[in-house]
Amino acid sequence: MSVIPKLPCLFHWSSLFLLLLSPLQNAVNVPRDFEGCSTLRKYFGQLHYLQSRIPMGTEQEAAVPITWTEIFSGKTVTHEDIKYEQACILYNLGALHSMLGAMDKRVSEECAAGAFTYLRDHFPHSYSVDMSHQILNLNINLMLGQAQECLLEKSMLDNRKSFLVARISAQVVDYYKEACRALENSETASLLGKIQKDWKKLVQMKIYYFAAVAHLHMGKQAEEQQKFGERVIYFQSALDKLNEAIKLAKGQPETVQEALRFTMDVIGGKYNSAKKDNDFIYHEAVPALDTLQSVKGAPLVKALPVNPTDPAVTGPDIFAKLVPMAAHEASSLYSEEKAKLLRDVMAKIEAKNEVLDQFMDSMQLDPETVDNLDVYNHIPPILMEKCAALSVRPDTVKNLVQSMQVLSGVFTDVEASLKEISDLLEEDKAQEQKLQELLGKVPAPPGSPLLPSPALAEVSKECSKYMEVHEKASFTNTELHKAMNLHIGNLRLLSGPLEQVRAALPSPSLTEDDKQVLQNLKRILAKVQEMRDQRMSLEQQLREMIQKDDITTSLVTTDRSEMKKLFEEQLKKYDQIKVYLEQNLAAQENVLKALTDANVKYAAVRKVLAEVEHKWNTTVQTLVASYEAYEDLMKKSQEGKDFYTDLEGKAAKLLEKARAACQAAEANRQQILEKEMKKQPPPRPTAPKPLQKKPLELEGGSGRSMATTCTSAHSTLPSLCTAGEGLRAPRPSDDPLSMLDPLWTLNKT
C-alpha cells in the first residue's frame, strides 16, 4: 500500500510540485488493468524527468520524505530520496504486470520481468528488504519461467517438432532452478518466512514436471529417429520425474492434481508401449541416461526493457522548460562529437568523389548518349516540323522553280538588249575608223562625225553603266541559282514521304558483338550512377539524422559521470549508415576497373558511332537549312525579277536611243564623204603608151579595169552604196582617154 508523502512548504519549488499532484494521486490507487500500468509508467517517467532538474536526492536541499509499506513485513519505510519513490513505483509496476499475467494476459510476465530487471540494475538494494538483489532475482526468474510456460503451451498446441518442444521445456526448468536458488538463500528465507517453504515446494514440483515433459518429447524424438533403446530410457526418466512432481504436489489445487494424472497416463502409456516393443521386437540396448546428451534449453522470452524517457509511454515532459546549464554544456559537447563524425565521413566522400569525377571526365562518357541507337530509327522532331510545314504547301518546289525560270528569262532578255547596244556602238566605231582610213590625211573639219556625237557618247556612257550593273547582278544571279540547285533537292525530299526522309538519314551498322559491348558499357555506367545516387542519399540521410539528433532530454536525466558513456551509446545510431557509406566507397575501385575494361572494348564502336552521329547531324542541319532558305530564295528571286524588269525597260529605251544615234551618225558620214569627194581635183589625164592590141581587147581590158576599180571602191566604202545601187562601169567609148580614167568616171558619177 502506498501513502502520499507530506511535502514541506518550499516556496521556490512549490509551483513545480503542484504539477506532480495529479499524477501522484493517480499512481497511489491504480486500477488493476493495463490502464493502471500506463498510469504507473507515466508517473515513473515524470519522476525521472524531475530528479535530473531538481535536487531531491538524499541530503539535497529539495529532498522530501517519501513513505511506502513493505509487501512482506508490512512495515512502513521512509527515505528522503526521489529515487525511492521511483523504485517503489517500478516495483508496483512489475507486481501489477505479474497479476495481469496470472489473469491470462500472457505478455505481462515479460513486462513484469523487465520492470524488476530495471529496478535491480538501476536502483540501490538498501531501500527495503523486498527490493533486495535475491528477491528481485526470484521475481525475474519466476516471471520469465511463467512466460516460457506460455510459449511451451502454444508450441504443444501447434504440434511443433518434438526436439523444439523439449528444448523449450528444458528452458522452463532452467528458469525455475534459478528461482529455487534465490528461494534457498538464507536472507530470502528469513524475509519470506513460511511462504518460502510453500514457494520452494511449488517451484520444485514445476522443475520435476517440466523436466518430465522435456524427456517425454526427447523420447518422441528418439522414436522418430528409430532409436528404440533411447526412447525407453527417456520415457523411463520422464516417468521418474513425474512421480517426484506428484509427491511434491500434495496440497495443490485439484486442477493441478488432474493435470498430473493426465500427464501420468500419457507418459506411463508411452513407457509401457516402448518397453514392450523393445523387449519383444527391436531388442536394442537401453543406454544409461547420463551417457546421452543433455537437453539444452532454448530461451525464447526476455525481459522487456523499460525506457523512462520514451514519450510514447511517459507522455510529454511537464518539466521540459527546465533545462540545467550543465545539460546545455553537455549538448554542445555532443554537437561537437556529431560534427567531428560528419567531417570524417565527408572527407572520405569528397576524396572518392574527386577521383570519380576526374576519371569520368577523362573517359568523356555520357550515359545518355552511349547507347542511343534508337535515335537513328526515328526522324528528329525538328525535321518532322519542317516536313509537316511543307506538307500543307505542296507547290513549294514548283513555285521556286518557276520563279527562278522567270528570273532567268528576264536576265537573258536584258543581256541580249545590252549586247545589241554594244554591237551597234562597235559597228558605229568601225564605220568611223573606215571613214578615217578612206579620207587619209584630210583634216576633219569642226563638228565632223569623226569625233563621237554627244548622243552616242551619252549612249555609250549609259551602256557602260548598265553593263557594270548587269555584271554585278549576274554574279548575284549565278549565286542564287547555285543556292537553288543546292536546296531544291532537299526541299523535294522534305516534301516527299517520311519513309524517304528517314532513308536519307544515315544510321550505324553494328554487329551483335558491338551491340553487346554497348550494353555492357551502359550497364556499368548505370552502376556508376547508382553508386553516385546511393552515396548522395546516404550523405543526405546522415546530415538529416545529425540535424534532428537532440538528446537534451536524455542529458537532463543523465548523471555527469555517465555523459561520455551516453555519447558513445547515442553515436552508435550512426554506425549502420557509416557501414553503408564505407561499402559504397569501397565498391568504387571495382566499378571503375570494370568501366576501364569496358571502355577499351568500346573504343572501336565509339569511333564508328561518332562518325555516324556527325553525318546524321550534318544531314539534319542541311535539310533544316534548306527549309529555312526557301523563303529567302523566294524573296531574293522576286527582288531579282523586279530588278531585271526595271533594267530591261531601261535597256530597251537605251537600245532605241542607240539605233537613232547610229542612224544619225551614218547619215552625217555619208554627207561628209560626198563633200570630200567633190572637193578633190580631177586627176590629170596621161597618154598611155600605145599597145599593139585590137580595140576589142582594149575595150575588154578597160571594162575589167573599171569593174575592178568599182569593186575596190565598193569594198572600201560599203556604206556609201545604198541597197540596190553600186558603182557601174562606164560604157565603152571611142575615146581611149575616157577608158583609161576610171577614177574620174567615179568622180563624175
VOGU-3710 file (C-alpha; in Angstrom, 3 decimals, decimal comma):
1> msvipklpcl> 0,000/0,000/0,000  1,287/3,452/-0,820  0,921/6,708/1,038  1,007/10,233/-0,363  4,133/11,905/1,080  3,772/15,142/3,013  5,600/17,876/1,128  7,299/20,698/3,033  6,492/24,288/2,081  9,371/25,260/-0,129
11> fhwsslflll> 8,473/28,498/-1,837  10,728/28,247/-4,873  9,766/24,604/-5,625  6,059/24,699/-4,707  4,812/25,564/-8,236  6,692/22,582/-9,655  5,322/20,147/-7,087  1,805/21,191/-7,939  2,378/19,693/-11,390  3,012/16,281/-9,771
21> lsplqnavnv> -0,038/16,184/-7,537  -2,395/14,755/-10,142  -0,004/12,018/-11,435  0,877/11,163/-7,823  -2,715/10,733/-6,769  -3,412/8,561/-9,791  -0,366/6,392/-9,084  -1,355/5,644/-5,465  -4,587/3,819/-6,277  -4,349/2,464/-9,802
31> prdfegcstl> -6,879/0,132/-11,406  -5,645/-3,418/-11,825  -5,561/-3,399/-15,625  -3,361/-2,155/-18,393  -4,617/1,378/-17,840  -3,123/1,153/-14,367  0,197/0,033/-15,878  0,126/3,035/-18,207  -0,534/5,378/-15,275  2,418/3,982/-13,336
41> rkyfgqlhyl> 4,717/4,294/-16,339  3,743/7,925/-16,921  4,296/8,828/-13,270  7,628/6,976/-13,240  8,755/8,888/-16,364  7,810/12,283/-14,907  9,740/11,456/-11,730  12,721/10,589/-13,917  12,477/13,988/-15,645  12,101/15,745/-12,278
51> qsripmgteq> 15,036/14,151/-10,419  17,517/15,413/-13,035  16,356/19,012/-12,718  15,627/19,465/-9,003  17,985/18,418/-6,195  15,650/15,951/-4,477  18,211/13,240/-3,710  19,450/12,226/-0,279  20,522/15,244/1,813  19,811/17,662/-1,030
61> eaavpitwte> 18,015/20,931/-0,455  14,733/19,937/-2,140  14,575/16,408/-0,687  11,236/15,385/0,841  10,333/12,352/2,959  8,734/9,551/0,953  6,964/6,667/2,709  5,949/3,253/1,365  4,881/-0,012/3,050  6,870/-3,224/2,583
71> ifsgktvthe> 4,889/-6,003/0,934  6,111/-8,912/3,059  6,783/-7,435/6,510  4,073/-4,774/6,461  6,463/-2,172/7,852  6,472/1,430/6,626  9,763/2,654/5,203  10,631/6,335/4,715  13,505/7,846/2,727  14,229/11,434/1,735
81> dikyeqacil> 15,190/10,471/-1,792  13,230/10,869/-5,008  14,774/7,624/-6,286  12,976/5,692/-3,562  9,682/6,918/-4,988  10,771/5,762/-8,430  11,853/2,355/-7,110  8,518/1,792/-5,353  6,549/2,781/-8,454  8,676/0,449/-10,556
91> ynlgalhsml> 8,149/-2,439/-8,096  4,375/-1,872/-8,204  4,528/-1,821/-11,994  6,188/-5,243/-12,027  3,732/-6,577/-9,471  0,741/-5,297/-11,458  2,049/-6,928/-14,661  2,511/-10,222/-12,788  -1,106/-10,041/-11,583  -2,302/-9,419/-15,144
101> gamdkrvsee> -0,201/-12,379/-16,281  -1,994/-14,577/-13,745  -5,240/-13,379/-15,356  -4,173/-14,980/-18,683  -2,501/-11,847/-20,108  0,459/-13,815/-21,453  2,693/-10,907/-22,454  2,565/-9,352/-19,000  5,147/-11,724/-17,493  7,831/-10,330/-19,815
111> caagaftylr> 6,829/-6,757/-18,906  6,986/-7,668/-15,214  10,429/-9,214/-15,664  11,550/-6,027/-17,444  10,368/-3,821/-14,581  12,105/-5,948/-11,939  15,288/-6,120/-14,058  15,430/-2,317/-14,432  14,847/-1,979/-10,691  17,653/-4,435/-9,924
121> dhfphsysvd> 20,164/-2,789/-12,300  19,497/0,933/-11,718  18,475/1,414/-8,075  20,076/0,699/-4,703  19,006/-2,501/-2,929  19,118/-0,964/0,537  15,829/0,862/0,391  13,836/-2,129/1,722  14,170/-5,887/2,032  11,643/-6,611/-0,712
131> mshqilnlni> 13,966/-4,789/-3,107  16,993/-6,901/-2,245  19,024/-8,497/-5,022  17,832/-12,045/-4,195  14,157/-11,098/-4,082  14,405/-9,290/-7,385  16,221/-12,252/-8,974  13,454/-14,512/-7,662  10,780/-12,302/-9,205  12,615/-12,032/-12,535
141> nlmlgqaqec> 13,109/-15,791/-12,953  9,562/-16,566/-11,863  8,203/-14,148/-14,469  10,444/-15,488/-17,216  9,614/-19,080/-16,278  5,893/-18,391/-16,469  6,324/-16,594/-19,813  8,281/-19,594/-21,154  5,476/-21,862/-19,895  3,014/-19,932/-22,043
151> lleksmldnr> 5,261/-20,373/-25,067  5,612/-24,104/-24,325  1,848/-24,484/-24,168  1,424/-22,778/-27,535  4,179/-24,882/-29,108  2,494/-28,099/-27,999  -0,875/-26,907/-29,328  0,757/-26,038/-32,662  2,333/-29,542/-32,892  5,871/-28,228/-33,148
161> ksflvarisa> 8,737/-30,665/-33,599  9,438/-32,810/-30,546  13,046/-31,668/-30,200  11,997/-27,986/-30,183  9,294/-28,605/-27,574  11,846/-30,468/-25,431  14,264/-27,512/-25,566  11,538/-25,007/-24,668  10,507/-27,170/-21,725  14,131/-27,519/-20,617
171> qvvdyykeac> 14,434/-23,721/-20,542  11,402/-23,540/-18,238  13,279/-25,897/-15,918  16,368/-23,636/-16,051  14,363/-20,532/-15,096  12,705/-22,289/-12,170  16,040/-23,652/-10,977  17,362/-20,073/-10,788  14,262/-19,067/-8,850  14,764/-22,022/-6,484
181> ralensetas> 18,342/-20,927/-5,770  17,062/-17,485/-4,835  14,479/-19,076/-2,516  17,132/-21,208/-0,816  19,109/-18,083/0,121  19,066/-17,538/3,897  18,202/-13,850/3,570  15,254/-14,662/1,379  14,122/-17,459/3,679  14,177/-15,164/6,728
191> llgkiqkdwk> 12,246/-12,495/4,859  9,565/-14,745/3,390  9,135/-16,992/6,418  6,501/-19,695/5,922  5,791/-18,523/2,380  9,321/-19,506/1,439  8,679/-23,206/2,016  5,439/-23,219/0,049  7,002/-21,362/-2,842  10,057/-23,603/-2,853
201> klvqmkiyyf> 7,909/-26,739/-2,867  5,793/-25,406/-5,742  8,844/-24,371/-7,749  10,500/-27,756/-7,235  7,299/-29,504/-8,312  7,349/-27,451/-11,523  11,002/-28,263/-12,090  10,295/-32,004/-11,985  7,112/-31,671/-14,004  8,651/-29,720/-16,894
211> aavahlhmgk> 11,737/-31,935/-16,824  9,355/-34,870/-17,332  7,740/-33,030/-20,254  11,163/-32,390/-21,783  12,187/-36,051/-21,565  8,789/-37,125/-22,904  9,414/-35,180/-26,082  13,023/-36,349/-26,292  11,597/-39,890/-26,254  9,292/-38,920/-29,125
221> qaeeqqkfge> 12,330/-37,541/-30,964  14,162/-40,872/-30,471  11,081/-42,723/-31,723  11,036/-40,616/-34,895  14,720/-41,448/-35,417  14,021/-45,173/-34,723  16,357/-45,193/-31,722  14,183/-47,504/-29,675  16,671/-48,043/-26,816  16,979/-44,265/-26,225
231> rviyfqsald> 13,201/-43,985/-26,416  12,829/-46,390/-23,474  15,316/-44,573/-21,231  13,802/-41,126/-21,988  10,268/-42,325/-21,236  11,502/-44,034/-18,051  13,262/-40,808/-16,931  10,111/-38,805/-17,692  8,081/-41,230/-15,608  10,504/-40,962/-12,670
241> klneaiklak> 10,497/-37,173/-12,698  6,716/-37,058/-12,955  6,473/-39,301/-9,861  8,664/-36,816/-7,980  6,413/-33,975/-9,110  3,352/-35,832/-7,878  4,950/-36,251/-4,465  5,636/-32,520/-4,223  2,131/-31,638/-5,457  0,351/-32,718/-2,300
251> gqpetvqeal> -1,900/-29,936/-1,104  -2,080/-28,284/-4,511  -5,458/-27,454/-6,084  -7,471/-30,122/-7,850  -6,690/-28,648/-11,248  -3,000/-29,331/-10,637  -3,705/-32,854/-9,487  -5,822/-33,535/-12,554  -3,105/-32,251/-14,860  -0,557/-34,505/-13,182
261> rftmdviggk> -2,816/-37,551/-13,527  -3,379/-36,859/-17,226  0,353/-36,478/-17,784  0,949/-39,751/-15,902  -1,459/-41,561/-18,198  0,353/-40,224/-21,256  3,901/-40,890/-20,069  3,009/-44,264/-18,480  1,343/-45,452/-21,649  4,300/-44,325/-23,765
271> ynsakkdndf> 6,797/-46,046/-21,459  4,945/-49,360/-21,319  4,475/-49,481/-25,070  8,099/-48,584/-25,768  9,486/-51,144/-23,285  7,267/-53,918/-24,630  8,193/-53,183/-28,257  11,887/-53,130/-27,456  11,763/-56,324/-25,398  9,858/-58,369/-27,973
281> iyheavpald> 10,667/-56,738/-31,306  13,699/-54,437/-31,503  15,920/-55,812/-28,700  18,068/-52,639/-28,618  20,314/-51,961/-25,662  18,931/-49,325/-23,303  21,703/-46,790/-22,593  22,175/-45,025/-19,278  20,615/-41,552/-19,113  23,871/-39,846/-18,167
291> tlqsvkgapl> 25,516/-41,195/-21,357  23,045/-39,305/-23,526  23,475/-35,689/-24,494  21,697/-33,337/-22,125  18,882/-31,201/-23,446  19,880/-27,542/-23,737  17,175/-25,002/-23,115  16,027/-22,541/-25,781  15,320/-19,123/-24,174  12,571/-17,646/-26,347
301> vkalpvnptd> 11,391/-14,979/-23,896  13,170/-11,977/-22,472  12,604/-9,156/-20,038  11,085/-6,261/-21,967  13,222/-3,158/-21,317  11,852/-0,122/-19,521  12,587/3,259/-21,096  11,671/6,061/-18,682  12,204/8,726/-21,371  10,001/7,206/-24,072
311> pavtgpdifa> 7,432/9,944/-24,829  5,015/7,359/-26,226  4,851/5,821/-22,725  5,538/8,666/-20,320  3,755/11,373/-22,254  5,153/14,904/-22,709  7,767/16,123/-20,250  5,931/18,562/-17,972  9,303/19,975/-16,895  10,641/20,408/-20,427
321> klvpmaahea> 11,274/24,141/-19,985  13,645/23,476/-17,094  17,000/22,689/-18,710  20,023/22,958/-16,423  23,124/24,751/-17,667  25,068/21,531/-17,386  22,697/19,922/-19,868  23,300/22,784/-22,327  27,045/22,367/-21,971  26,774/18,624/-22,468
331> sslyseekak> 24,571/19,192/-25,523  27,274/21,440/-27,026  29,857/18,744/-26,439  27,609/16,193/-28,117  27,088/18,536/-31,074  30,851/18,755/-31,468  31,065/14,958/-31,483  28,432/14,840/-34,214  30,251/17,498/-36,227  33,511/15,559/-35,917
341> llrdvmakie> 31,789/12,413/-37,139  30,300/14,290/-40,105  33,652/15,862/-41,014  35,383/12,494/-41,030  32,717/10,935/-43,225  32,567/13,903/-45,626  36,367/13,912/-46,043  36,212/10,321/-47,266  33,230/11,026/-49,538  34,817/14,127/-51,103
351> aknevldqfm> 38,086/12,299/-51,758  36,268/9,482/-53,545  34,045/11,912/-55,463  37,072/13,835/-56,700  38,676/10,645/-58,015  35,399/9,605/-59,622  34,865/12,989/-61,309  38,390/13,077/-62,711  38,034/9,551/-64,010  34,690/10,221/-65,697
361> dsmqldpetv> 35,992/13,469/-67,233  38,933/11,596/-68,726  36,609/8,936/-70,120  34,246/11,502/-71,675  31,345/9,102/-71,435  27,794/10,345/-71,248  25,403/7,600/-70,090  22,542/9,181/-72,042  24,343/9,088/-75,401  26,373/5,886/-75,163
371> dnldvynhip> 23,582/3,651/-76,341  21,351/5,977/-78,344  20,856/3,707/-81,348  17,122/4,175/-81,067  17,589/7,813/-82,132  18,534/6,683/-85,624  15,243/4,824/-86,028  13,162/7,996/-85,888  13,043/11,319/-87,662  14,135/14,159/-85,342
381> pilmekcaal> 11,258/16,359/-84,107  12,717/19,470/-85,722  12,777/17,707/-89,082  9,235/16,437/-88,564  8,127/20,027/-88,068  9,656/21,056/-91,398  8,087/18,099/-93,201  4,705/18,947/-91,705  5,066/22,582/-92,740  5,875/21,608/-96,331
391> svrpdtvknl> 3,059/19,049/-96,460  0,494/21,864/-96,301  2,325/23,723/-99,105  2,601/21,144/-101,888  3,630/23,707/-104,563  6,747/24,851/-102,736  9,291/23,377/-105,106  7,217/24,180/-108,188  6,872/27,833/-107,197  10,583/28,151/-106,536
401> vqsmqvlsgv> 11,492/26,598/-109,916  9,024/28,806/-111,783  10,293/31,900/-110,043  13,857/31,086/-110,973  12,852/30,354/-114,583  11,158/33,741/-114,879  14,251/35,364/-113,422  16,451/33,558/-115,953  14,227/34,703/-118,819  14,344/38,368/-117,807
411> ftdveaslke> 18,077/38,072/-117,259  18,546/36,717/-120,784  16,435/39,492/-122,325  18,419/42,184/-120,532  21,698/40,600/-121,570  20,538/40,436/-125,259  19,484/44,104/-125,254  22,779/45,257/-123,770  24,702/43,116/-126,243  22,789/44,622/-129,158
421> isdlleedka> 23,551/48,119/-127,923  27,197/47,201/-127,562  27,225/45,749/-131,088  25,681/48,937/-132,525  28,314/51,053/-130,813  31,091/48,786/-132,032  29,745/48,870/-135,591  29,498/52,650/-135,474  33,052/52,829/-134,213  34,206/50,554/-137,038
431> qeqklqellg> 32,482/52,756/-139,626  34,186/55,816/-138,225  37,528/54,048/-138,412  36,992/53,078/-142,073  35,976/56,615/-142,926  39,203/57,928/-141,406  41,238/55,435/-143,428  39,431/56,454/-146,628  39,905/60,157/-146,128  43,507/59,709/-145,218
441> kvpappgspl> 45,201/62,977/-144,216  42,235/65,133/-144,931  41,755/67,257/-141,817  38,435/66,756/-140,152  36,504/69,977/-140,056  34,979/71,179/-136,811  31,787/69,348/-135,968  32,636/66,441/-138,250  31,364/62,971/-137,284  34,905/61,712/-136,864
451> lpspalaevs> 34,511/62,707/-133,222  31,697/60,874/-131,311  28,480/62,763/-131,279  27,033/63,774/-127,848  24,145/61,374/-128,341  26,436/58,414/-128,956  28,691/59,455/-126,061  25,705/59,515/-123,772  24,511/56,127/-125,050  27,988/54,675/-124,553
461> kecskymevh> 28,171/56,051/-121,032  24,773/54,695/-120,080  25,557/51,370/-121,729  28,772/51,078/-119,707  26,852/51,836/-116,538  24,189/49,246/-117,350  26,810/46,674/-118,290  28,591/47,213/-114,963  25,334/46,825/-113,046  24,460/43,792/-115,146
471> ekasftntel> 27,789/42,125/-114,430  27,363/42,600/-110,693  23,790/41,346/-110,840  24,934/38,455/-112,993  27,190/37,248/-110,156  24,308/37,508/-107,710  22,042/35,679/-110,144  24,608/32,906/-110,555  24,949/32,501/-106,782  21,180/32,475/-106,447
481> hkamnlhign> 20,913/29,677/-108,999  23,629/27,730/-107,212  21,767/28,091/-103,929  18,549/26,987/-105,580  20,229/23,945/-107,113  21,716/23,158/-103,705  18,401/23,327/-101,817  15,906/22,199/-104,437  16,768/18,516/-103,934  16,440/18,796/-100,156
491> lrllsgpleq> 13,117/20,587/-100,486  11,835/17,846/-102,800  12,975/15,293/-100,185  11,209/17,115/-97,344  8,068/17,403/-99,429  8,042/13,674/-100,151  7,033/10,674/-97,986  8,520/10,348/-94,493  9,974/6,955/-95,388  12,211/8,647/-97,959
501> vraalpspsl> 13,302/11,254/-95,417  14,120/8,518/-92,909  16,046/6,560/-95,569  18,092/9,655/-96,437  19,349/9,937/-92,866  22,498/7,908/-92,060  22,317/5,101/-89,497  25,017/2,947/-87,869  25,611/-0,635/-88,902  26,744/-2,606/-85,839
511> teddkqvlqn> 27,378/-6,294/-85,325  25,940/-8,300/-82,451  29,296/-8,134/-80,689  29,279/-4,356/-80,990  25,796/-4,181/-79,515  26,873/-6,428/-76,647  29,792/-4,104/-75,940  27,389/-1,164/-75,865  25,011/-2,913/-73,493  27,832/-3,861/-71,145
521> lkrilakvqe> 29,172/-0,322/-71,070  25,712/1,081/-70,490  25,161/-1,349/-67,606  28,409/-0,323/-65,915  27,636/3,380/-66,387  24,260/2,740/-64,752  26,143/1,161/-61,840  28,303/4,268/-61,572  25,213/6,480/-61,472  23,561/4,162/-58,962
531> mrdqrmsleq> 26,670/4,394/-56,796  26,584/8,199/-57,019  22,885/8,371/-56,154  23,236/5,974/-53,252  26,182/7,946/-51,912  24,263/11,209/-52,115  21,233/9,626/-50,469  23,287/8,208/-47,602  25,041/11,528/-47,140  21,689/13,319/-47,018
541> qlremiqkdd> 20,335/10,791/-44,526  23,387/11,247/-42,314  23,029/15,037/-42,372  19,334/14,842/-41,552  19,956/12,393/-38,718  22,635/14,646/-37,234  20,449/17,709/-37,587  17,475/16,076/-35,884  19,549/14,357/-33,195  18,751/16,245/-29,980
551> ittslvttdr> 19,480/14,382/-26,746  18,967/17,321/-24,416  16,170/15,483/-22,674  18,387/12,483/-22,077  21,227/14,716/-20,942  18,942/16,322/-18,385  18,195/12,928/-16,868  21,764/11,579/-17,050  24,412/11,921/-14,370  27,523/13,892/-15,319
561> semkklfeeq> 29,725/10,856/-14,804  27,679/8,947/-17,376  27,891/11,610/-20,097  30,752/10,027/-22,021  29,062/6,660/-21,969  25,812/8,265/-23,130  27,630/9,974/-26,017  29,102/6,656/-27,133  25,736/4,955/-26,975  23,997/7,746/-28,858
571> lkkydqikvy> 26,651/7,873/-31,575  26,159/4,171/-32,207  22,954/5,030/-34,044  25,168/6,269/-36,907  27,157/3,027/-37,181  24,777/1,423/-39,654  24,739/4,304/-42,111  28,536/4,619/-41,775  28,876/0,956/-42,724  26,700/1,519/-45,799
581> leqnlaaqen> 28,818/4,522/-46,821  32,067/2,615/-46,372  30,730/-0,213/-48,515  29,717/2,295/-51,167  33,147/3,944/-51,164  34,946/0,604/-51,237  32,938/-0,536/-54,267  34,137/2,436/-56,344  37,508/0,889/-57,177  35,942/-2,281/-58,587
591> vlkaltdanv> 33,352/-0,310/-60,557  35,973/1,953/-62,145  38,143/-1,018/-63,051  35,214/-2,680/-64,799  34,415/0,606/-66,556  38,001/0,896/-67,817  37,880/-2,574/-69,342  34,523/-1,886/-70,953  35,743/1,430/-72,373  38,715/-0,274/-74,062
601> kyaavrkvla> 36,335/-2,581/-75,913  34,076/0,369/-76,716  36,808/2,405/-78,485  36,229/0,982/-81,993  32,458/1,158/-81,661  32,739/4,692/-80,355  34,637/5,821/-83,456  32,000/4,373/-85,765  29,173/5,944/-83,778  30,932/9,318/-83,699
611> evehkwnttv> 31,245/9,348/-87,486  27,626/8,335/-87,960  26,489/10,925/-85,455  28,447/13,635/-87,273  26,911/12,645/-90,606  23,471/12,462/-89,022  23,755/15,940/-87,520  25,167/17,366/-90,723  22,347/15,886/-92,799  19,686/17,117/-90,425
621> qtlvasyeay> 21,199/20,592/-90,296  21,432/20,691/-94,091  17,784/19,728/-94,526  16,674/22,239/-91,917  18,823/24,916/-93,570  17,210/24,130/-96,948  13,758/24,622/-95,464  14,767/27,853/-93,797  16,445/29,039/-97,049  13,237/28,584/-99,080
631> edlmkksqeg> 11,644/31,846/-98,040  14,937/33,666/-98,545  15,289/32,183/-102,033  11,780/33,234/-102,967  12,366/36,720/-101,636  15,654/37,164/-103,476  14,186/35,672/-106,638  11,391/38,229/-106,556  13,881/41,000/-105,908  15,914/39,781/-108,909
641> kdfytdlegk> 12,851/39,749/-111,136  11,941/43,284/-110,066  15,495/44,462/-110,651  15,835/42,898/-114,098  12,357/44,024/-115,138  13,357/47,588/-114,366  16,740/47,131/-116,060  15,060/45,580/-119,084  12,876/48,637/-119,569  15,860/50,958/-119,320
651> aakllekara> 17,894/48,785/-121,701  15,057/48,789/-124,263  14,890/52,590/-124,187  18,627/52,836/-124,476  18,555/50,459/-127,460  16,093/52,681/-129,308  18,208/55,668/-128,486  21,345/53,905/-129,748  19,702/52,957/-133,030  18,605/56,515/-133,619
661> acqaaeanrq> 22,041/57,912/-132,804  23,782/55,384/-135,049  21,473/56,187/-137,976  22,124/59,894/-137,490  25,873/59,304/-137,389  25,677/57,177/-140,578  23,826/59,911/-142,417  26,376/62,505/-141,394  29,239/60,298/-142,501  27,588/59,860/-145,919
671> qilekemkkq> 27,268/63,594/-146,328  30,851/64,261/-145,292  32,139/61,654/-147,722  30,215/63,146/-150,622  31,509/66,626/-149,804  35,051/65,484/-149,532  34,893/63,665/-152,830  33,609/66,802/-154,627  36,417/68,975/-153,264  39,155/66,786/-154,667
681> ppprptapkp> 40,509/67,918/-158,201  40,053/65,520/-161,040  43,170/63,508/-161,859  45,415/64,713/-164,724  44,917/62,587/-167,814  48,030/60,923/-169,210  48,516/59,295/-172,536  49,403/55,697/-172,149  51,916/54,030/-174,440  50,076/52,642/-177,399
691> lqkkpleleg> 49,576/48,966/-177,208  49,612/46,664/-180,145  46,320/45,089/-179,486  42,940/45,033/-181,018  40,421/47,630/-179,859  38,219/44,832/-178,700  40,920/43,674/-176,335  41,465/47,215/-175,068  37,776/47,681/-174,587  37,613/44,368/-172,784
701> gsgrsmattc> 40,610/45,218/-170,683  39,180/48,629/-169,946  35,998/47,047/-168,826  37,804/44,714/-166,415  39,795/47,603/-165,042  36,697/49,682/-164,448  34,943/46,810/-162,791  37,934/46,188/-160,585  38,011/49,826/-159,602  34,339/49,891/-158,802
711> tsahstlpsl> 34,623/46,685/-156,856  37,542/48,085/-154,930  35,652/51,254/-154,183  32,602/49,273/-153,099  34,634/47,081/-150,900  36,308/50,128/-149,372  33,110/52,087/-148,695  30,278/49,656/-148,447  28,184/52,103/-146,533  28,335/54,642/-149,402
721> ctageglrap> 26,428/52,324/-151,751  22,839/52,095/-150,889  20,895/48,957/-151,266  20,311/48,047/-154,898  22,970/50,551/-156,110  26,673/50,310/-156,929  29,378/51,962/-158,980  28,648/50,991/-162,517  31,441/50,596/-165,083  31,395/53,317/-167,824
731> rpsddplsml> 30,068/52,468/-171,186  32,668/51,770/-173,845  33,568/54,876/-175,823  35,522/55,580/-178,877  37,640/57,922/-176,772  40,515/55,893/-175,423  41,153/58,518/-172,683  37,827/58,005/-171,156  38,550/54,336/-170,896  41,863/54,968/-169,095
741> dplwtlnkt> 40,463/57,198/-166,300  38,244/55,133/-164,123  38,682/57,488/-161,098  37,336/60,288/-162,825  34,459/58,386/-164,120  33,962/57,597/-160,497  34,199/61,242/-159,599  31,908/62,232/-162,412  29,387/59,737/-161,265
//
